[in-house]
């Protein structure tokens, strides 16, 4: 069997998913953040952004970074079915990343949210963007969500008042493991969309172009005193 034929057998079936339309969010600092769906050409910048956080234990960045790194690499190597990655960028510099995947008709699986530029609710904005993609553009009825940090639990489970599905374990469990599974339903999202999901469309072409080539950050604000090349 030729290598290319064997490679195709290793790849999961893929659906043609609806694209996520880019939008512009003005942060509390006044900075303009372009939110867009990533393509495989962005993988190098994404992995360079995530990699330094593998050794950061603060706020569980290490486990989130490790899992997100593998998710992005799995997406790049065609080892994950129907995954999508959304990024927030300010003047091209990555401010946050979210990963997720479409499971089947009506069901999404939220993977991870990683905030790089802290203090401006970048993570919250990007989490809302991926819920928007799941429900409004991929037309799913519910998204399964777990948290791996206390901050994540407060931001998603408590603030969104998600449905606690942990009593249904092990018949219903998230792909990330046996931690309690919560669900965002279409009904919940319809009540939250106007509050949680901000931004404007369409984006001025000049602003959108600033996020065409993603740039890993030179330093990580409010995280360990790390600078690229130091």
Order of alpha helices (4+ residues) and beta strands (2+ residues): alpha-beta-beta-alpha-alpha-beta-beta-beta-alpha-beta-beta-beta-alpha-alpha
